[in-house]
Structures are given as structure tokens and as C-alpha cells.
Amino acid sequence: MRKSGERMAMLPKKVNALTKLFSSSKPLIGTIHCSAFPGSPRYQGESMKVIIQHAVEEARAYAEGGMNGIIVENSWDLPFLRPEDVWYETVATMSVVADSVREAASVPIGINVLANAGEAAIAVAKASRASFIRVNQWVNAYVSNEGIVQGNSARILRYRSVLQANDVAIFADVHVKHGAHAIVADRPVEEQARDAEFFDADVTIATGNHTGDVTPIDEIESVRRGTYLPVLIGSGLSVENAVALLERADGAIVGTSLKHNGEWWGRVSLDRVRALVQEVSRVRLGS
């Protein structure tokens, strides 16, 4: 019997996806900000060999430094297309790059096809044998840099079933960055976290407003109050704040703070990766 004030789960509780995917508690997932892909405005005719080599070198630095997972993003395909406009060459390129990353680093990998192209991400994950995808707007809708973007979880989950890719986990942002957080701002973060759970995500993500922004503690706690799913930090984790943030979250996706000069477009710094992993080990020992 539920206690007074205890929130009722939206669905039967799942096996913890983070525990299933990663061998360590509080897993750290390094972000590969891929070079511009063919078809994007910043692409200058580089060979696939060069694009793959960049991603593989980043993956090896993350793995050598002790990160528990890697997520591959087409970060230099600026400006990002809306999900329905993502073209074949993006999916093809991401599939080849992701498979090369998986071969180079013996950790689980994930896929994020920007912007919010969850069906494309599922296709890439199936082709590259990736373990999870990130979808920045899983449910509801928001005003983004790309315009009005709607959560497309119903189609994504059906497409996952069609491809028999049900082993690919869904990591879903709750309060997505780079845009207004709700078309009608009348529902708190806790309610949006419940929506992500009810629409069958496996992991929720709390994040800041922009790439590299520190995720506010009250944002993490709001997501936590709204769902039984694991909660990851989606931006801004660093050596300086890792203990405070990971005491409240179940892991983190990290990129900017691990790059040379702390710029998301820089190369991964092995020293920075090792320093963060060492700092997070303090939290794991205390958990």
C-alpha cells in the first residue's frame, strides 16, 4: 500500500538501464563532437577517413582516461536540420563513424542525431550496434533553434520495434536546452519528467540551457522528484562540481569540460579526462 504523499509510478518499474549497460556506478559518458558530415554547410570535402580518424582518436582518449561510455553526435552539422529533414548521407556517415568508434573503444556507445532525429538515431544504432540513443525532446514540444520541435516518442518506439532494436535504450532529456522549455509554460519540470517516464524512456537527462552550461542542482532534483527512472546530468559537469552534482544524479554525459581550453570544439584532453574520473571515484566510494 502506498504511503500518504508517495507518488504513484506511471508504468511498472523497469530494470535500471544504467546498471544494465555500465559496469560502474555513476557512469561517465564522453561526448564525441564529430567533424562536419557530407551535406552540411561546414563540410569542406574532407575524406571519410579523416572524419572517422577524428572520432576514433577522441574515443580512444575517453576510453584510455577511464570513461564508462561514449556518445557520438553530429555536432558540426550546423545549423541543425529539423528531424524530418535529416538526409540519407547523415545517417550513412553517422553509422560508419559510430561503428568505427565502437570498434576502437571497448565501452558502450550511444547516438545523438541532431536535431532531435530519434528515428535516424535508432537506424544508426541498429547499423553500428550501439547501445543507446539520446533524444533531446522525447515528449511534449518546445520552441528550439530549429523552430517548433515536437516530441516524437510514439514513432521512434514503433520504428525501434520494426527494426527489432528493442535492446537500444532511450536516454531522454526532460527540460531540453537551446530553446524555450515548453510551448505553454504551465507545467513544472517534475510533470515533464513523469511524461518522459510514461512515454517509455529508459533514462532521463537533466541539463542546463546551453552546451557546457552547468546543470542546476534544483533541475536535477526536480527531475528526480518526477520519475523513478535514472537521472543523468546532460551538461556542465567538471572536476570542480562533480562531487556536488553526482551526489544527486546517477551519472553524466560530459564533453566541454574535457576538451582543451574547455571549448566544445576542442580536442579531448586525456589529462582532463583522468582528473574527472579520479574525482568521480570519490563519489562512487561514498555511494
Secondary structure per residue as TSV (DSSP state, phi and psi in degrees):
chain	resnum	aa	ss	phi	psi
A	1	M	-	360.0	137.1
A	2	R	-	-72.5	144.0
A	3	K	-	-75.3	157.6
A	4	S	T	-59.9	129.6
A	5	G	T	85.6	-8.8
A	6	E	-	-76.0	132.8
A	7	R	-	-75.5	136.9
A	8	M	-	-79.5	135.7
A	9	A	-	-63.7	145.9
A	10	M	S	-78.6	-28.1
A	11	L	S	-143.8	163.9
A	12	P	-	-55.4	140.6
A	13	K	-	-64.2	140.0
A	14	K	-	-94.4	165.7
A	15	V	-	-62.9	136.4
A	16	N	-	-60.9	115.7
A	17	A	H	-65.9	-32.7
A	18	L	H	-68.5	-41.3
A	19	T	H	-63.8	-36.5
A	20	K	H	-69.8	-37.0
A	21	L	H	-86.7	-36.3
A	22	F	-	-117.5	145.2
A	23	S	S	-82.6	-11.2
A	24	S	S	-116.1	150.1
A	25	S	S	-72.7	159.9
A	26	K	S	48.8	55.2
A	27	P	-	-62.8	144.3
A	28	L	E	-109.0	126.6
A	29	I	E	-115.7	117.0
A	30	G	E	-85.4	138.9
A	31	T	E	-94.7	126.7
A	32	I	E	-96.5	112.8
A	33	H	E	-88.3	93.3
A	34	C	-	-62.5	153.8
A	35	S	-	-62.7	163.7
A	36	A	-	-59.1	134.1
A	37	F	-	-89.7	157.5
A	38	P	T	-53.1	137.1
A	39	G	T	98.3	-18.1
A	40	S	S	-91.4	155.2
A	41	P	T	-59.8	-31.3
A	42	R	T	-87.8	-3.5
A	43	Y	-	-70.3	129.4
A	44	Q	-	-116.2	25.0
A	45	G	-	87.0	13.6
A	46	E	-	-60.1	148.2
A	47	S	-	-72.0	157.4
A	48	M	H	-60.1	-32.1
A	49	K	H	-58.6	-42.7
A	50	V	H	-67.3	-43.7
A	51	I	H	-62.8	-44.0
A	52	I	H	-66.3	-42.9
A	53	Q	H	-60.0	-42.8
A	54	H	H	-57.2	-49.2
A	55	A	H	-65.6	-40.5
A	56	V	H	-65.4	-40.6
A	57	E	H	-63.4	-40.3
A	58	E	H	-63.6	-43.4
A	59	A	H	-61.3	-43.9
A	60	R	H	-64.6	-36.6
A	61	A	H	-65.6	-43.2
A	62	Y	H	-61.6	-47.3
A	63	A	H	-65.7	-43.7
A	64	E	H	-63.2	-34.5
A	65	G	H	-77.2	-11.3
A	66	G	T	106.4	11.5
A	67	M	-	-66.9	151.4
A	68	N	S	-92.7	-16.9
A	69	G	E	-160.3	173.4
A	70	I	E	-140.2	140.6
A	71	I	E	-121.8	134.6
A	72	V	E	-103.5	126.6
A	73	E	E	-127.2	144.3
A	74	N	-	-85.9	60.2
A	75	S	T	-67.9	-25.0
A	76	W	T	-94.2	11.2
A	77	D	S	-84.4	43.8
A	78	L	-	-77.4	145.9
A	79	P	S	-71.4	147.6
A	80	F	-	-73.5	143.3
A	81	L	-	-79.8	155.2
A	82	R	-	-68.0	156.2
A	83	P	G	-52.3	-42.7
A	84	E	G	-71.7	-11.2
A	85	D	G	-103.6	-0.6
A	86	V	-	-66.3	129.8
A	87	W	-	-98.6	171.9
A	88	Y	H	-59.1	-40.4
A	89	E	H	-64.7	-29.4
A	90	T	H	-68.1	-45.8
A	91	V	H	-64.0	-42.5
A	92	A	H	-63.7	-46.3
A	93	T	H	-65.4	-45.2
A	94	M	H	-61.6	-37.5
A	95	S	H	-63.1	-44.8
A	96	V	H	-66.0	-45.0
A	97	V	H	-63.0	-46.8
A	98	A	H	-64.0	-39.5
A	99	D	H	-65.6	-37.0
A	100	S	H	-66.5	-39.1
A	101	V	H	-63.6	-43.9
A	102	R	H	-61.5	-39.3
A	103	E	H	-67.1	-32.1
A	104	A	H	-84.3	-24.0
A	105	A	-	-130.7	123.3
A	106	S	S	-85.7	54.0
A	107	V	S	-133.7	158.4
A	108	P	-	-61.1	143.0
A	109	I	E	-120.9	154.8
A	110	G	E	-127.3	170.4
A	111	I	E	-130.4	133.6
A	112	N	E	-132.2	108.3
A	113	V	-	-96.1	113.8
A	114	L	T	-88.6	141.1
A	115	A	T	-107.4	120.0
A	116	N	T	65.3	26.5
A	117	A	-	-88.0	76.3
A	118	G	H	-66.8	-39.2
A	119	E	H	-65.1	-42.0
A	120	A	H	-60.8	-40.6
A	121	A	H	-64.0	-38.9
A	122	I	H	-63.2	-43.0
A	123	A	H	-61.1	-43.7
A	124	V	H	-63.8	-43.6
A	125	A	H	-61.5	-41.2
A	126	K	H	-63.5	-44.3
A	127	A	H	-70.2	-34.8
A	128	S	H	-99.1	-0.4
A	129	R	T	61.5	39.8
A	130	A	-	-77.9	162.0
A	131	S	S	-98.7	-22.3
A	132	F	E	-157.1	163.8
A	133	I	E	-126.3	156.9
A	134	R	E	-110.8	131.9
A	135	V	E	-123.1	118.2
A	136	N	S	-75.1	-29.3
A	137	Q	-	-128.4	91.8
A	138	W	-	-82.2	-36.3
A	139	V	S	-145.1	159.9
A	140	N	S	68.4	-155.5
A	141	A	E	-151.5	160.8
A	142	Y	E	-152.7	162.3
A	143	V	E	-92.0	110.5
A	144	S	E	-108.0	178.6
A	145	N	T	-58.9	-28.3
A	146	E	T	-88.7	-1.8
A	147	G	E	112.0	-158.8
A	148	I	E	-77.4	120.8
A	149	V	E	-117.4	128.8
A	150	Q	E	-104.7	143.4
A	151	G	-	-61.4	137.4
A	152	N	-	-126.1	35.2
A	153	S	H	-60.2	-36.0
A	154	A	H	-62.0	-45.0
A	155	R	H	-70.4	-39.9
A	156	I	H	-62.7	-45.0
A	157	L	H	-67.5	-36.0
A	158	R	H	-67.8	-39.8
A	159	Y	H	-66.6	-37.3
A	160	R	H	-59.8	-40.0
A	161	S	H	-66.6	-41.0
A	162	V	H	-59.0	-40.9
A	163	L	T	-83.2	-0.1
A	164	Q	T	53.0	49.6
A	165	A	-	-116.3	35.7
A	166	N	T	-67.9	-9.7
A	167	D	T	-82.5	-4.4
A	168	V	S	-84.9	115.8
A	169	A	E	-78.8	153.9
A	170	I	E	-106.8	115.9
A	171	F	E	-101.3	116.2
A	172	A	E	-119.5	125.6
A	173	D	E	-67.3	144.6
A	174	V	S	-98.3	-42.1
A	175	H	S	-127.9	75.3
A	176	V	-	-61.0	144.4
A	177	K	S	-83.0	175.8
A	178	H	S	61.2	46.2
A	179	G	E	165.3	174.0
A	180	A	E	-67.5	137.1
A	181	H	S	-80.4	-10.1
A	182	A	-	-161.7	145.4
A	183	I	S	-62.3	-46.2
A	184	V	S	-119.0	110.6
A	185	A	-	-83.0	60.9
A	186	D	-	-115.9	10.4
A	187	R	S	-129.8	130.3
A	188	P	-	-70.4	167.0
A	189	V	H	-58.0	-38.4
A	190	E	H	-56.3	-41.4
A	191	E	H	-67.1	-37.8
A	192	Q	H	-68.8	-32.1
A	193	A	H	-65.5	-39.9
A	194	R	H	-62.6	-38.3
A	195	D	H	-60.5	-43.5
A	196	A	H	-62.1	-40.2
A	197	E	H	-65.5	-45.7
A	198	F	H	-66.1	-30.4
A	199	F	T	-91.5	22.1
A	200	D	T	71.2	31.9
A	201	A	-	-68.7	163.7
A	202	D	S	-105.0	-30.1
A	203	V	E	-141.3	141.3
A	204	T	E	-104.9	156.2
A	205	I	E	-128.8	128.7
A	206	A	E	-105.2	135.5
A	207	T	-	-143.6	168.7
A	208	G	-	-83.9	-169.2
A	209	N	S	-82.8	-23.9
A	210	H	S	-142.1	163.8
A	211	T	T	-56.1	126.3
A	212	G	T	90.4	-15.2
A	213	D	-	-65.5	140.1
A	214	V	-	-66.5	131.9
A	215	T	-	-70.6	121.6
A	216	P	-	-63.7	143.0
A	217	I	H	-60.7	-39.5
A	218	D	H	-66.8	-25.5
A	219	E	H	-67.8	-45.4
A	220	I	H	-59.8	-46.4
A	221	E	H	-67.1	-33.4
A	222	S	H	-66.6	-43.8
A	223	V	H	-62.5	-43.4
A	224	R	H	-58.4	-41.3
A	225	R	H	-66.8	-23.2
A	226	G	H	-92.9	-9.5
A	227	T	-	-149.3	154.4
A	228	Y	S	-90.7	-7.3
A	229	L	S	-71.1	158.4
A	230	P	-	-60.4	150.6
A	231	V	E	-120.3	120.5
A	232	L	E	-102.5	150.2
A	233	I	E	-82.8	132.6
A	234	G	-	-104.9	-7.9
A	235	S	S	-163.3	152.6
A	236	G	-	84.0	3.4
A	237	L	-	-70.3	139.3
A	238	S	-	-148.9	173.1
A	239	V	T	-56.5	-39.2
A	240	E	T	-68.1	-32.7
A	241	N	T	-115.0	3.5
A	242	A	H	-59.2	-43.3
A	243	V	H	-63.4	-48.2
A	244	A	H	-63.5	-42.2
A	245	L	H	-75.5	-41.5
A	246	L	H	-79.5	-9.5
A	247	E	T	-67.7	-20.2
A	248	R	T	-110.8	-12.6
A	249	A	S	-122.5	170.7
A	250	D	S	-99.7	1.1
A	251	G	-	159.4	-173.9
A	252	A	E	-155.3	148.6
A	253	I	E	-99.7	124.7
A	254	V	E	-130.1	140.0
A	255	G	-	-144.6	-67.6
A	256	T	G	-55.0	-47.2
A	257	S	G	-68.7	-12.9
A	258	L	G	-99.1	5.2
A	259	K	B	-97.2	153.2
A	260	H	G	-55.4	131.2
A	261	N	G	67.7	9.3
A	262	G	G	63.9	31.1
A	263	E	-	-112.8	132.6
A	264	W	T	-61.2	-26.5
A	265	W	T	-85.9	-1.9
A	266	G	S	-76.6	176.4
A	267	R	-	-86.8	153.2
A	268	V	B	-63.9	133.2
A	269	S	-	-97.8	115.4
A	270	L	H	-60.0	-38.0
A	271	D	H	-62.7	-41.3
A	272	R	H	-66.9	-39.5
A	273	V	H	-61.3	-48.7
A	274	R	H	-61.6	-39.1
A	275	A	H	-64.5	-41.2
A	276	L	H	-67.3	-44.8
A	277	V	H	-59.7	-41.6
A	278	Q	H	-63.4	-41.3
A	279	E	H	-65.3	-42.6
A	280	V	H	-68.5	-26.7
A	281	S	H	-59.9	-26.8
A	282	R	H	-66.1	-39.6
A	283	V	H	-68.4	-41.8
A	284	R	H	-62.8	-38.9
A	285	L	H	-64.5	-31.4
A	286	G	H	-88.7	-8.0
A	287	S	-	-88.6	360.0
